[in-house]
Amino acid sequence: MAGTPSPQTISTQQLELAERAERYPREALLTLAHFIDLNWLREAYRRTRKDGAAGVDGEVAADYEADLEENLSSLLERFKSGSYRAPPVKRVYIPKGDGKRLRPIGIPTLEDKVLQRAVVMLLEPIYEQQFLDCSYGIRPGRSAHQALDHLWQQTMSLARCWLIEFDIESFFDRVDRARLGEVVAVDNCF
């Protein structure tokens, strides 16, 4: 792609964001949208998975890429003007681990995935400064397996403990978000 930024350029901007967030941890960073420009969207497109299922619009990466510069320019203009509205998410059901039940998942459109990736690229270096070493979730260089290993190491050092696994159906549909915020805000990992 002509005019494609090197990942180093975007990485340098992300490093600047991370350093600022680390230097001023209590300050709100209010003017971030200016980081998202055409180069930023090109890099977001490059980092977006291209082999995923199509969203409600049916558009796949090859279709979007056929007129990539115009599509990204249009997306940027709508984002900057505030007129961008995320399209509905396509709902599909996939089998759960036991093969007997189905789990709903949502599939956004490719363009929405690109904009989501651009926002993640912007926010990740800022919020990464606030996470504790024992925080996992969906973080760069972290995995569910590492979280389980950490949990295993911590529980094995206890004299007595119970480890209970459970699956709460539709947990995030029903959770008390205020209480969840209180629990998540605790600066303690064991």
Buried (B, 14 or more C-beta within 10 A) or exposed (E): EEEEBEEEEBBEBBEEBBEBBEEEEEEEEEEEEEBBBBBBBBBBBBBBEEEEEBBBBEBBBEEBBEEBBEBBEEBBEBBEEEEBEEEEBBEEEEEEEEEEEEEEEEBBBBBBBBBBBBBBBBBBBBEBBEEEEEBBEEBEEBEEEEBEEBBEEEEEEEEEEEEEEEEEEEEEEEEEEEEEEEEEEEEEEE
